[in-house]
Amino acid sequence: MANTKSAKKRLRQNPKRRLVNQVVKTRIKTETKKALAGQENSAVSIIDRAFAKGVIHRNTAARKKSRLAKRLAAPAAE
């Protein structure tokens, strides 16, 4: 069990933060799938917001956006 005041606070905060992060990451996946299905393309802004909130790393956001752009451009090239 946590001894310090700050460690006790972390124990209270972690489950809440985990849920928030989980919601954001799930939203990224959902919006990416929608973009690939051709319904809408708000996935890039969702990814940018997740990075701004600190949910995902800068390079992870860049990688996800790059792969999404690559997959969206692929059918047009054929």
Secondary structure by P-SEA (a helix, b strand, c coil): ccccaaaaaaaacaaaaaaaaaaaaaaaaaaaaaaaaccccaaaaaaaaaaaaccccaaaaaaaaaaaaaaaaccccc
